[in-house]
Amino acid sequence: MKALIAAPVLLLSACAGGGAGAPAGTERPTIVSLNPCTDAILAEVAGPGQLLAISHYSKQESASSMEPATAARFAATGGTVEEVLALDPDVVVAGSFIAPATRAALEDLGLRVVTFGIAGDVAASIAQIRELAALSGDPEAGEALIARIDAALAQAAPDGEEPIEALLWQPGGIVAGEQALVSDLLARTGFANGASARGLSQADYVALEDVVAAPPDVLLVAGSAAGQTHPVLDRLPGMHRARFDTGLLYCGGPTIIRAADRLAAIRGGAS
């Protein structure tokens, strides 16, 4: 099967030039990103012309963690070997769930593939920023982004108030567990994740009747299923309901800044 993948791609390799290895001297490497979370970080730390393409997910409003104007600055690929090889990058950055056949084909063709997992908290995201900034050859850009994140989190932190119980109702009616980045952000912005208090963990399902029977202090709705938009939610006493953009749920990096700002605004409205 590998021969079937590599054979047509070798023709593209011959046309692409020989620049798949690390560049000589101090020249910064060119990069193709195949993951929406690394897309957003690399858009901040890479230099002009260095990030050759981002993932197609970052061009889709429902899947992107980037602002549309930022995503519009970059080309995108569907993640195929042919598309990546045609761009002739020095490095391919991908998520840890990249298809093994795709990774093997890229590496067989001499491309360096670096993978990143899902950041489970702010500290893990900060570590990824530093890794990606070092990979791109500009650690100072990474530290500048980290300073902006630190400032946003400090601005969004509660001033001694007791945490407010919040249930984050994600697409598909599921909740975020304690090991999710967004749960760390909830804690840092003055909320207590209501999922754990209900005995729920990552990706457990919450039905409309569960919310009606025991309304949280704050319901953060990030989905659009029928139950998540039902009019009865407007009639639950003592519950503050707010929309939470799906683009703020999963990625770290600069997305933390926007998520912290949004959560602080919601807390202010619920106080």
N, C-alpha and C positions, 0 to 999 in steps of 0.2 A: 504493500500500500504506500510505503514511504516513497518508493520509486515513482509511483503514479503522481504523487504530490509534487515531488521535486523536479521531475522531468520538464514540464512546461515552464516552471519557474526559473530553471537555469537559463532559458533564453532571455528572460527579463534581466537576470543577473549580468549577462554579458553586455547588455545595453546600458546598465545602470552605472557603470564605472566601477572602480575598485575600492570604494570608500566605506566598506562595511566595518572595518576595524576601528580601533581607537585612533583619533587624529594625532598627528605628530606635534611635538612641542607643547605649547600652552593653549593651542586652539581649542575652543569649547566644542563638545560633541553635539552633533545634530541628533534630534530625538523624535521618535513617533510614539505617542501615548495611545494605548488601547483601552484605557480604563477611565470612567468619568471622574473618579476621585483624584487620580493622579493628573488628569487633564487640568483640573482647577488649580492645583498647586503649581504645576509646571508653567501654567500661563502667568503666574506671578514671579517665578524665580528664573525662568529662561530668558536669554537675551533675544534681541530682534533677529528673526530668521532662524533661530535655533530650534524651536518647536515646529517641526515640519507639518505635523497633523495631530489632531485629537481624535477621540473616538466619536462614532456617529451618535452615541447616546447623548453627548453634550450638545448636539444640535436639536434634540427633542425636548420640548418643555417639560414633559412628564417624567423624563429620566435624568435631566441635567441638574447639576448642582452649581452651574455657572450662570452668570447673568447673560442673557441673549446677546448683548452688545459685545461681551468679551468672547463668547464662543464664535461670533461672526468674524473675528479677526483671523481665525485659523481654518485651514482646510481640515477635512475629516475623512476617515476611512471606515469601512465596514469591518476591519480587522482581518481581512484575508491576506494570505502570504503574498499574493501577487501585488496587491495595493501597497503593502509595506515595502516590498523590495523595489518597486518602481520609484519610491521616494529616496531610496539609498541612504537610510539613516545610519549613524554610528551605533545608536542604542535604541532598543525597543523596550518601552516600559509598559508593563501589563499587570492585571490583577492576578492573584494567586490561583484563580480558577480558570486561567487560560487553558484552552483545549490542549491536551498533551501532544496531539498530532501537529497542531499549529506551532507550538513551541519547538518541537523537534525539527520541523521543516525550516524554521527561521534559523535555528542554531546550526543545522547541517549546511546552510548556505552562508555561514560565517557571521551572522548577526548576533550581537550580544543582547540577551534578553534578561531584564531585571524585573522581578515581580514584587508586588506589595500586597499584603493582606488588608483586611478591613480594620480600621482603627477602632478599638473598643472604648477609648476614652481620650480626653484631651492630651494627656501625656504621650500616648501612642501616636497621635496625630502630629504632635510637635516633633517627635523622633522621625516620622516620615518626612516632614518638611526639611529637616536637616539632611537626611539621606538624599532626597531629591535635589536639594540645592547643591550639595557636594557633587552629586552626579552631573549636574548641569555646569559645574565649574564656578559657581558664584555663591559660596556660603554666606556672604554678607546679605544677599537678597533673601535668603532663608531667615536670617536673624531679623531682618526688617519686617518680614511677614509675621514672625513670631511675636515681635514687639507690638504689632497692631492687634494681634489676637489677645495678648495679655491685657492690653488697654481696654479692649471691648469687654472682656470678661470682668475686669475690675469695675468698669462702668455699670455693668448689668448686675453685679452682685448685690444682694439685699443688704440693707443697713440694720442688721440685727433683728429683723422680723422673723417670726416663726415660719417655717416652711408651709406652703399651701399645697394641699393634696391635689395632684393633677393626674388625670388619666389621658394618655396619648393614644388616640384611636386612629390607627394607621390604615392605609388601603387594605381592603380585604377583611376589615374588622379585627385585625390583630393588634397586639400591644407590644411595646418595647420592653425587653428584660433589663435587669440591672447591669448587664455586661455590654450594653449598647452605648455608643458615643452620645446619643441624644439623652440618655438617662443621666450621664455625667453632666451634660449641659443643664438639664432640669435642676439638678442638685445645686449647681453653681449659680443659678439665677433665682433661687428662692422657692423651688418646688420640691415636693416629695412625690416620687413616682407611685401613683396609686395602684399600679399593677401588682407590685409585691405585697401590698397590704391586703389584696384580694386573693393572694395565693397564686398569682399568675406569673408566668415566666415568658421568655422571648418567644414571640409569634403565637402565643395563645390567643384564642378567639373570644371576643366579647360581643354578645348579641345586644340588640336594642333593649330587650326586656331586662337584661342585666344592668344596664345604665339606668333605666327607669326605676328599677327596684332599689338601687343604692347609688344615687347620683354622687359623683365626686364634687369637690369644691370647684374645680376647673376641668372642663372637658375640652381637650385639644383635638380637633377633628382634622385629620390629614387625608381622609378618604372621602369618597363620594357615592358610596353604596346607598341604597334606599333607606336603610335604617339610620345611616349617619347623617341624613338630611331630613329626617322625619320631623314634622311640625310639633310632635309631642315634646321634643327636646327644648322647645321654647317655653314650655309650661312647667318645667321642673323647678320647684322653689329652691332658692339658695345656690343654684349652680350657674357658674359663668361659662359660657360656651364661646370658643374662638377658633377660627381657622388657623391651621398650621401648614405651610407650604410643603409639599412632598419633597421638593428640592433641598430642603433643610434637614432631612431625616438621616441620611446615611453617610455623607462625606464630611471629612474634617477640613483642614487647611483654611482657606479664606471663607468657606461656608460657615465656620464657627462664628465669625464676626456677625454675619447676617442673622444666624440662628439666635445668638445671644441678644442682639438688639430686639428681635421679635419677641422672645420670651420675656424680656424685661418690660416691653410694652404691654404684653398680655397680663403680666403680674400687676402692673400699675392699674390696669382696667378692672382687675378682680379684687383689688384691695379695698 
